[in-house]
């Protein structure tokens, strides 16, 4: 009898603060959460339930491919590294989930490479924040 993989994935849900590699987005804006704003957003996500982020590619009707088992803010002042690559830094939002078999196969093939929370916000300048 072969052992089945647990299909657990861990990944960055959202980075705290601006990414220094990105000057502005495709829409001309530069949106990001401060660490405090991100922590509040992650709490709102949990209060609403974890079914909000388990679909595929922001497409309706694809829900239920992942069961979120952990959602947390990475608090260690030392960056989390895997093979020399930064996975998370202090203040980032991390999600862990167990995938169903179709989603697991897509991860194995490189068709799914990360989380992409979907939501809405009101853009405001930092000087008015």
Secondary structure, DSSP 8 states (H G I E B T S, - for coil): -------EEEEEEE-BS--TT-SS-TTS----B-HHHHHHHHHHHHHH-GGGG-SSTT-TT-TTSEEEEEEEE---SS-EEETTEEEE-TT-EEEEEEE-HHHHHHHHTTS--S-----------GGG-
